Amino acid sequence: MNGDEDKEFNVFVALHAGALQSSRIPTIYWRSLHHKITNEIYDAGEVFGIGHFQQEEDEEGGEDEERKKDNPGAVFRCKVVVTQESGLQVSEPTSVYLVDHAWTYRVDHARQQLEQFPGLLPRMADLMGVDFHGEAPDPDTVELVMERMWKYNQTYELSQGSPEDKVPVWYIMDEFGSRVQHSDRPSCSMAPFFYVQGGLAYSVLWPLQDLQGRDEVTRDYTYGETDPLVRRCRLLPWIPADLEGVSSVTTEPPDSYYKSIALENKEQLPVEIQPYTVPEDKILKVYSNMSQVTNNLTHPRFQLTEEEEADVVWSYNHIKDYRSATHTQTRIK
């Protein structure tokens, strides 16, 4: 490893250490992950393979029954297995793999992209087992993909950038990543990773235990969730559960709960101010860091300005020092 590579790796760690740690990617894999990302090395195909097998009759149900209606005949399932003869060792620093994302989108743009992006609908239909022939968008196929994509969807959100950048991003992994099945005792972990320097998102796969040839690669679809009830809810798209007895009542936390959060965040609670009526001829000065506001606030009674001069602050960011913020905010009856 030469000096330049060391410097590049140190910059990579400085920018991504928080994300790597929150995803619980072991440090033993960080250098290899950096090498594979910067050199665009997708070598999972050298270690893993996708196996197809016919679903047994007594195991069918749920999604498989839906598929049989659309595709009469035998139902086949897929799973990812280790094909490398030497297997896969946790202690090997190179045992970390990049998984590409086949489709990344915002929810409100999904249908439009399926209808307009060349090749996207056929690829998603094939990945999800929807029978589709040809390239022209078919409304029925689009509808089926929209229904089934929730069993393949993953999501992440950025911690930096504009408020629009922080809106959750949905993605579907490529054919390899989407074939990795769920297990409550997974053999591997997978987590999304956003490479800041390249502005690209990947999924990262690494083993949790030594694997031999033909061992199945599984992951926990609710990775990181420890609450048993929440896990059952999040697994509903794949594993049916009877939640009739679960109460839907939300109990309001005591005041001490909010006070402890305020102390932990070092927040200064706002002073009480009385609402007042704004004169009809007053032009309100508005500050916002959200493009939805700045691009659409066109009424003549509002004028965009800087934060220190604003009567109204419409911000996406969390306010911790309420006391200094209240002098800029106007409350309207």
C-alpha beads as a LAMMPS data file, in Angstrom:
LAMMPS data file: protein, C-alpha beads

333 atoms
332 bonds

1 atom types
1 bond types

-500.0 500.0 xlo xhi
-500.0 500.0 ylo yhi
-500.0 500.0 zlo zhi

Masses

1 110.0

Atoms # bond

1 1 1 0.000 0.000 0.000
2 1 1 1.693 3.225 -1.122
3 1 1 1.486 6.638 0.501
4 1 1 -1.103 8.042 -1.905
5 1 1 -3.423 5.090 -1.326
6 1 1 -3.033 5.509 2.424
7 1 1 -3.957 9.186 2.133
8 1 1 -6.999 8.382 0.004
9 1 1 -8.105 5.729 2.464
10 1 1 -7.704 8.122 5.412
11 1 1 -9.874 10.691 3.621
12 1 1 -12.438 7.956 2.935
13 1 1 -12.539 7.011 6.632
14 1 1 -12.771 10.636 7.737
15 1 1 -15.820 11.175 5.519
16 1 1 -17.554 7.837 6.072
17 1 1 -16.600 6.542 9.528
18 1 1 -19.971 7.520 11.009
19 1 1 -21.927 5.736 8.272
20 1 1 -19.689 2.660 8.405
21 1 1 -20.094 2.400 12.167
22 1 1 -23.861 2.967 12.134
23 1 1 -24.189 0.186 9.551
24 1 1 -21.948 -1.978 11.763
25 1 1 -19.576 -2.818 8.931
26 1 1 -16.521 -4.313 10.702
27 1 1 -13.344 -2.242 10.442
28 1 1 -11.482 -5.243 9.020
29 1 1 -13.391 -4.671 5.743
30 1 1 -13.062 -0.891 5.433
31 1 1 -9.858 -0.803 3.389
32 1 1 -11.060 -3.467 0.969
33 1 1 -14.425 -1.723 0.654
34 1 1 -12.644 1.510 -0.233
35 1 1 -10.516 -0.306 -2.821
36 1 1 -13.535 -1.962 -4.445
37 1 1 -15.571 1.233 -4.566
38 1 1 -12.812 3.404 -6.021
39 1 1 -11.918 0.759 -8.597
40 1 1 -15.539 -0.265 -9.309
41 1 1 -14.889 -3.903 -8.458
42 1 1 -18.066 -5.995 -8.453
43 1 1 -16.659 -9.413 -7.657
44 1 1 -19.648 -11.003 -5.906
45 1 1 -20.192 -13.156 -8.995
46 1 1 -16.860 -14.874 -8.347
47 1 1 -18.005 -16.047 -4.905
48 1 1 -21.790 -16.399 -5.065
49 1 1 -24.399 -17.781 -7.415
50 1 1 -28.192 -17.705 -7.731
51 1 1 -29.915 -21.063 -7.460
52 1 1 -33.421 -21.774 -8.781
53 1 1 -35.549 -24.494 -7.258
54 1 1 -39.190 -25.539 -7.523
55 1 1 -41.374 -24.542 -4.604
56 1 1 -42.856 -27.517 -2.759
57 1 1 -46.665 -27.727 -2.747
58 1 1 -47.012 -27.529 1.018
59 1 1 -44.799 -24.443 1.155
60 1 1 -46.832 -22.446 -1.329
61 1 1 -49.003 -19.572 -0.278
62 1 1 -49.156 -15.786 -0.119
63 1 1 -47.058 -14.248 -2.864
64 1 1 -46.603 -17.597 -4.619
65 1 1 -50.367 -18.013 -4.978
66 1 1 -50.528 -14.550 -6.526
67 1 1 -47.771 -15.472 -8.948
68 1 1 -49.532 -18.652 -10.005
69 1 1 -52.578 -16.597 -11.017
70 1 1 -50.399 -14.436 -13.276
71 1 1 -48.060 -17.220 -14.399
72 1 1 -49.846 -20.598 -14.406
73 1 1 -47.545 -23.560 -13.825
74 1 1 -44.831 -24.450 -11.355
75 1 1 -43.611 -21.750 -8.956
76 1 1 -39.841 -21.420 -8.723
77 1 1 -37.919 -19.757 -5.918
78 1 1 -34.449 -18.313 -5.925
79 1 1 -31.728 -18.242 -3.315
80 1 1 -28.119 -17.097 -3.213
81 1 1 -25.465 -19.666 -2.353
82 1 1 -21.686 -19.682 -1.982
83 1 1 -20.128 -21.141 -5.127
84 1 1 -16.471 -20.507 -4.314
85 1 1 -14.869 -23.865 -3.504
86 1 1 -12.808 -22.416 -0.672
87 1 1 -15.927 -20.922 0.912
88 1 1 -16.022 -17.557 2.645
89 1 1 -14.148 -16.603 5.809
90 1 1 -15.115 -13.823 8.202
91 1 1 -11.452 -13.183 9.049
92 1 1 -10.508 -12.472 5.423
93 1 1 -10.311 -8.650 4.913
94 1 1 -11.549 -8.966 1.318
95 1 1 -14.791 -10.735 2.353
96 1 1 -16.882 -7.667 1.612
97 1 1 -18.869 -7.151 -1.589
98 1 1 -20.626 -4.381 -3.454
99 1 1 -24.211 -4.868 -4.592
100 1 1 -25.524 -2.515 -7.259
101 1 1 -28.912 -0.810 -7.161
102 1 1 -31.106 -1.517 -10.168
103 1 1 -33.631 1.250 -9.493
104 1 1 -33.452 4.295 -7.237
105 1 1 -36.427 6.627 -6.995
106 1 1 -38.712 8.861 -4.959
107 1 1 -42.102 7.301 -4.277
108 1 1 -44.067 9.989 -6.102
109 1 1 -42.021 9.410 -9.290
110 1 1 -42.138 5.592 -9.364
111 1 1 -45.071 5.072 -11.736
112 1 1 -43.884 7.726 -14.155
113 1 1 -40.406 6.182 -14.312
114 1 1 -41.813 2.701 -14.959
115 1 1 -43.849 4.108 -17.833
116 1 1 -41.138 6.292 -19.366
117 1 1 -37.642 4.918 -18.621
118 1 1 -36.569 2.524 -21.415
119 1 1 -35.881 -0.983 -20.147
120 1 1 -36.906 -0.325 -16.541
121 1 1 -40.336 -1.980 -16.650
122 1 1 -39.135 -5.217 -18.340
123 1 1 -36.267 -5.510 -15.866
124 1 1 -38.461 -4.952 -12.804
125 1 1 -41.121 -7.315 -14.173
126 1 1 -38.536 -10.047 -14.665
127 1 1 -36.990 -9.462 -11.231
128 1 1 -40.405 -9.670 -9.539
129 1 1 -41.702 -12.640 -11.528
130 1 1 -44.307 -10.702 -13.520
131 1 1 -45.018 -12.151 -16.963
132 1 1 -44.291 -9.420 -19.509
133 1 1 -43.266 -9.503 -23.152
134 1 1 -42.166 -6.574 -25.260
135 1 1 -40.865 -3.123 -24.449
136 1 1 -43.972 -0.924 -24.604
137 1 1 -45.340 -0.009 -21.156
138 1 1 -48.374 -2.091 -20.273
139 1 1 -50.750 -0.622 -17.636
140 1 1 -51.477 -4.018 -16.076
141 1 1 -47.786 -4.839 -15.786
142 1 1 -47.030 -1.432 -14.287
143 1 1 -49.765 -2.009 -11.704
144 1 1 -48.414 -5.449 -10.756
145 1 1 -44.883 -4.101 -10.386
146 1 1 -46.188 -1.243 -8.224
147 1 1 -47.912 -3.786 -5.988
148 1 1 -45.001 -6.179 -5.668
149 1 1 -42.125 -3.745 -5.414
150 1 1 -42.704 -3.327 -1.680
151 1 1 -41.318 -6.820 -1.135
152 1 1 -38.068 -5.737 -2.785
153 1 1 -37.817 -2.135 -1.663
154 1 1 -35.101 -0.793 0.594
155 1 1 -34.689 2.771 1.783
156 1 1 -32.094 5.187 3.075
157 1 1 -31.873 8.884 3.739
158 1 1 -28.938 11.260 3.580
159 1 1 -27.781 13.073 6.700
160 1 1 -26.294 15.948 4.705
161 1 1 -27.449 18.309 2.010
162 1 1 -30.654 20.244 1.429
163 1 1 -33.991 19.306 3.031
164 1 1 -34.993 17.706 -0.271
165 1 1 -31.852 15.541 -0.160
166 1 1 -32.886 14.263 3.281
167 1 1 -36.236 12.905 2.059
168 1 1 -36.078 9.069 2.162
169 1 1 -34.810 7.494 -1.044
170 1 1 -36.199 4.123 -2.131
171 1 1 -34.206 1.606 -4.105
172 1 1 -34.337 -1.967 -5.383
173 1 1 -31.112 -3.956 -5.496
174 1 1 -29.976 -5.746 -8.616
175 1 1 -30.951 -9.326 -9.452
176 1 1 -28.266 -10.703 -7.152
177 1 1 -29.076 -8.574 -4.090
178 1 1 -32.818 -9.015 -4.506
179 1 1 -32.458 -12.820 -4.392
180 1 1 -30.901 -12.902 -0.909
181 1 1 -33.598 -14.379 1.341
182 1 1 -34.584 -13.409 4.886
183 1 1 -33.557 -15.264 8.017
184 1 1 -33.910 -14.445 11.713
185 1 1 -30.464 -16.020 12.019
186 1 1 -28.753 -14.649 8.922
187 1 1 -25.441 -15.866 7.575
188 1 1 -24.569 -12.414 6.208
189 1 1 -25.372 -8.760 6.696
190 1 1 -26.340 -6.208 4.080
191 1 1 -26.566 -2.460 4.549
192 1 1 -26.877 0.564 2.231
193 1 1 -23.811 2.774 1.925
194 1 1 -23.588 6.204 0.297
195 1 1 -20.182 7.007 -1.144
196 1 1 -19.904 10.773 -0.634
197 1 1 -16.920 11.343 -2.937
198 1 1 -18.628 9.626 -5.856
199 1 1 -22.197 10.606 -5.019
200 1 1 -23.309 6.987 -5.439
201 1 1 -25.171 4.521 -3.236
202 1 1 -24.419 0.823 -2.950
203 1 1 -25.416 -2.042 -0.735
204 1 1 -22.594 -3.747 1.116
205 1 1 -22.600 -7.476 1.911
206 1 1 -20.286 -9.203 4.392
207 1 1 -20.387 -12.571 6.228
208 1 1 -21.384 -13.031 9.856
209 1 1 -19.928 -16.531 9.979
210 1 1 -17.599 -18.732 7.948
211 1 1 -19.454 -20.245 5.002
212 1 1 -18.695 -23.337 2.960
213 1 1 -19.520 -24.062 -0.640
214 1 1 -23.287 -24.410 -1.264
215 1 1 -24.128 -22.651 2.028
216 1 1 -27.011 -20.215 1.565
217 1 1 -26.509 -16.479 1.889
218 1 1 -29.290 -14.954 4.005
219 1 1 -29.840 -11.586 5.621
220 1 1 -32.169 -10.040 8.170
221 1 1 -34.768 -7.952 6.349
222 1 1 -35.271 -5.942 9.570
223 1 1 -31.553 -5.404 10.132
224 1 1 -30.935 -3.413 13.305
225 1 1 -34.491 -3.676 14.697
226 1 1 -34.604 -5.309 18.155
227 1 1 -38.219 -4.708 19.202
228 1 1 -40.078 -8.035 18.587
229 1 1 -43.404 -6.374 17.731
230 1 1 -41.841 -3.881 15.338
231 1 1 -39.955 -6.738 13.684
232 1 1 -43.222 -8.632 13.115
233 1 1 -44.785 -5.524 11.599
234 1 1 -41.842 -4.828 9.308
235 1 1 -41.781 -8.444 8.139
236 1 1 -45.473 -8.470 7.189
237 1 1 -44.809 -8.206 3.419
238 1 1 -43.039 -11.578 3.605
239 1 1 -44.272 -13.305 6.770
240 1 1 -48.017 -13.078 7.633
241 1 1 -48.774 -12.370 11.292
242 1 1 -51.957 -12.026 13.314
243 1 1 -51.860 -8.559 14.894
244 1 1 -55.544 -8.380 15.856
245 1 1 -54.679 -8.317 19.556
246 1 1 -52.162 -5.496 19.285
247 1 1 -53.501 -2.227 20.652
248 1 1 -53.395 0.753 18.306
249 1 1 -53.674 3.265 21.163
250 1 1 -50.700 5.605 21.448
251 1 1 -49.957 6.614 25.029
252 1 1 -48.801 10.179 25.499
253 1 1 -45.411 10.248 27.263
254 1 1 -45.181 12.227 30.532
255 1 1 -43.700 15.742 30.578
256 1 1 -40.525 14.334 32.108
257 1 1 -39.894 12.444 28.866
258 1 1 -39.782 15.635 26.799
259 1 1 -37.786 17.483 29.442
260 1 1 -35.128 14.767 29.418
261 1 1 -34.861 15.015 25.624
262 1 1 -34.558 18.790 25.834
263 1 1 -31.768 18.469 28.397
264 1 1 -29.987 15.821 26.369
265 1 1 -30.101 17.992 23.231
266 1 1 -29.236 21.104 25.247
267 1 1 -32.368 22.805 23.989
268 1 1 -33.658 26.058 25.406
269 1 1 -37.417 25.814 25.664
270 1 1 -39.297 28.671 23.991
271 1 1 -40.663 31.569 25.984
272 1 1 -44.426 31.916 25.895
273 1 1 -45.583 34.512 23.406
274 1 1 -49.105 35.672 22.701
275 1 1 -50.479 35.374 19.163
276 1 1 -51.437 38.595 17.463
277 1 1 -53.287 39.651 14.349
278 1 1 -51.251 40.839 11.393
279 1 1 -52.560 43.965 9.668
280 1 1 -54.049 43.228 6.260
281 1 1 -51.641 45.577 4.482
282 1 1 -48.505 44.095 6.066
283 1 1 -46.155 42.165 3.796
284 1 1 -44.699 39.268 5.740
285 1 1 -41.022 38.518 5.226
286 1 1 -40.427 34.780 4.988
287 1 1 -37.262 32.731 5.271
288 1 1 -37.154 29.064 4.262
289 1 1 -34.476 26.557 3.284
290 1 1 -37.028 24.373 1.487
291 1 1 -37.409 24.721 -2.269
292 1 1 -41.086 23.706 -2.038
293 1 1 -41.649 26.980 -0.173
294 1 1 -39.260 29.276 -2.015
295 1 1 -40.423 28.093 -5.460
296 1 1 -44.150 28.323 -4.748
297 1 1 -44.670 31.159 -2.285
298 1 1 -45.830 33.738 -4.839
299 1 1 -48.670 35.522 -3.020
300 1 1 -48.027 39.294 -2.938
301 1 1 -48.430 39.388 0.868
302 1 1 -45.210 37.392 1.289
303 1 1 -41.646 38.379 0.501
304 1 1 -38.660 36.038 0.729
305 1 1 -35.753 37.307 2.807
306 1 1 -32.809 36.223 4.963
307 1 1 -33.399 34.496 8.284
308 1 1 -32.310 37.398 10.503
309 1 1 -34.890 39.711 8.862
310 1 1 -37.770 37.217 8.651
311 1 1 -41.179 37.517 10.278
312 1 1 -41.835 33.841 9.506
313 1 1 -39.219 31.074 9.551
314 1 1 -40.206 27.870 7.754
315 1 1 -37.284 25.533 8.251
316 1 1 -36.643 21.835 7.825
317 1 1 -33.796 21.854 10.335
318 1 1 -34.360 21.119 14.007
319 1 1 -34.367 24.212 16.217
320 1 1 -32.526 23.792 19.508
321 1 1 -32.250 27.382 20.689
322 1 1 -35.915 28.365 20.730
323 1 1 -35.374 31.530 22.728
324 1 1 -33.223 33.200 20.099
325 1 1 -35.516 31.954 17.333
326 1 1 -38.775 33.322 18.721
327 1 1 -37.912 36.944 17.960
328 1 1 -37.922 36.198 14.235
329 1 1 -41.148 34.200 14.151
330 1 1 -44.604 35.669 13.728
331 1 1 -47.650 33.726 14.876
332 1 1 -50.822 34.511 12.961
333 1 1 -54.342 34.032 14.274

Bonds

1 1 1 2
2 1 2 3
3 1 3 4
4 1 4 5
5 1 5 6
6 1 6 7
7 1 7 8
8 1 8 9
9 1 9 10
10 1 10 11
11 1 11 12
12 1 12 13
13 1 13 14
14 1 14 15
15 1 15 16
16 1 16 17
17 1 17 18
18 1 18 19
19 1 19 20
20 1 20 21
21 1 21 22
22 1 22 23
23 1 23 24
24 1 24 25
25 1 25 26
26 1 26 27
27 1 27 28
28 1 28 29
29 1 29 30
30 1 30 31
31 1 31 32
32 1 32 33
33 1 33 34
34 1 34 35
35 1 35 36
36 1 36 37
37 1 37 38
38 1 38 39
39 1 39 40
40 1 40 41
41 1 41 42
42 1 42 43
43 1 43 44
44 1 44 45
45 1 45 46
46 1 46 47
47 1 47 48
48 1 48 49
49 1 49 50
50 1 50 51
51 1 51 52
52 1 52 53
53 1 53 54
54 1 54 55
55 1 55 56
56 1 56 57
57 1 57 58
58 1 58 59
59 1 59 60
60 1 60 61
61 1 61 62
62 1 62 63
63 1 63 64
64 1 64 65
65 1 65 66
66 1 66 67
67 1 67 68
68 1 68 69
69 1 69 70
70 1 70 71
71 1 71 72
72 1 72 73
73 1 73 74
74 1 74 75
75 1 75 76
76 1 76 77
77 1 77 78
78 1 78 79
79 1 79 80
80 1 80 81
81 1 81 82
82 1 82 83
83 1 83 84
84 1 84 85
85 1 85 86
86 1 86 87
87 1 87 88
88 1 88 89
89 1 89 90
90 1 90 91
91 1 91 92
92 1 92 93
93 1 93 94
94 1 94 95
95 1 95 96
96 1 96 97
97 1 97 98
98 1 98 99
99 1 99 100
100 1 100 101
101 1 101 102
102 1 102 103
103 1 103 104
104 1 104 105
105 1 105 106
106 1 106 107
107 1 107 108
108 1 108 109
109 1 109 110
110 1 110 111
111 1 111 112
112 1 112 113
113 1 113 114
114 1 114 115
115 1 115 116
116 1 116 117
117 1 117 118
118 1 118 119
119 1 119 120
120 1 120 121
121 1 121 122
122 1 122 123
123 1 123 124
124 1 124 125
125 1 125 126
126 1 126 127
127 1 127 128
128 1 128 129
129 1 129 130
130 1 130 131
131 1 131 132
132 1 132 133
133 1 133 134
134 1 134 135
135 1 135 136
136 1 136 137
137 1 137 138
138 1 138 139
139 1 139 140
140 1 140 141
141 1 141 142
142 1 142 143
143 1 143 144
144 1 144 145
145 1 145 146
146 1 146 147
147 1 147 148
148 1 148 149
149 1 149 150
150 1 150 151
151 1 151 152
152 1 152 153
153 1 153 154
154 1 154 155
155 1 155 156
156 1 156 157
157 1 157 158
158 1 158 159
159 1 159 160
160 1 160 161
161 1 161 162
162 1 162 163
163 1 163 164
164 1 164 165
165 1 165 166
166 1 166 167
167 1 167 168
168 1 168 169
169 1 169 170
170 1 170 171
171 1 171 172
172 1 172 173
173 1 173 174
174 1 174 175
175 1 175 176
176 1 176 177
177 1 177 178
178 1 178 179
179 1 179 180
180 1 180 181
181 1 181 182
182 1 182 183
183 1 183 184
184 1 184 185
185 1 185 186
186 1 186 187
187 1 187 188
188 1 188 189
189 1 189 190
190 1 190 191
191 1 191 192
192 1 192 193
193 1 193 194
194 1 194 195
195 1 195 196
196 1 196 197
197 1 197 198
198 1 198 199
199 1 199 200
200 1 200 201
201 1 201 202
202 1 202 203
203 1 203 204
204 1 204 205
205 1 205 206
206 1 206 207
207 1 207 208
208 1 208 209
209 1 209 210
210 1 210 211
211 1 211 212
212 1 212 213
213 1 213 214
214 1 214 215
215 1 215 216
216 1 216 217
217 1 217 218
218 1 218 219
219 1 219 220
220 1 220 221
221 1 221 222
222 1 222 223
223 1 223 224
224 1 224 225
225 1 225 226
226 1 226 227
227 1 227 228
228 1 228 229
229 1 229 230
230 1 230 231
231 1 231 232
232 1 232 233
233 1 233 234
234 1 234 235
235 1 235 236
236 1 236 237
237 1 237 238
238 1 238 239
239 1 239 240
240 1 240 241
241 1 241 242
242 1 242 243
243 1 243 244
244 1 244 245
245 1 245 246
246 1 246 247
247 1 247 248
248 1 248 249
249 1 249 250
250 1 250 251
251 1 251 252
252 1 252 253
253 1 253 254
254 1 254 255
255 1 255 256
256 1 256 257
257 1 257 258
258 1 258 259
259 1 259 260
260 1 260 261
261 1 261 262
262 1 262 263
263 1 263 264
264 1 264 265
265 1 265 266
266 1 266 267
267 1 267 268
268 1 268 269
269 1 269 270
270 1 270 271
271 1 271 272
272 1 272 273
273 1 273 274
274 1 274 275
275 1 275 276
276 1 276 277
277 1 277 278
278 1 278 279
279 1 279 280
280 1 280 281
281 1 281 282
282 1 282 283
283 1 283 284
284 1 284 285
285 1 285 286
286 1 286 287
287 1 287 288
288 1 288 289
289 1 289 290
290 1 290 291
291 1 291 292
292 1 292 293
293 1 293 294
294 1 294 295
295 1 295 296
296 1 296 297
297 1 297 298
298 1 298 299
299 1 299 300
300 1 300 301
301 1 301 302
302 1 302 303
303 1 303 304
304 1 304 305
305 1 305 306
306 1 306 307
307 1 307 308
308 1 308 309
309 1 309 310
310 1 310 311
311 1 311 312
312 1 312 313
313 1 313 314
314 1 314 315
315 1 315 316
316 1 316 317
317 1 317 318
318 1 318 319
319 1 319 320
320 1 320 321
321 1 321 322
322 1 322 323
323 1 323 324
324 1 324 325
325 1 325 326
326 1 326 327
327 1 327 328
328 1 328 329
329 1 329 330
330 1 330 331
331 1 331 332
332 1 332 333
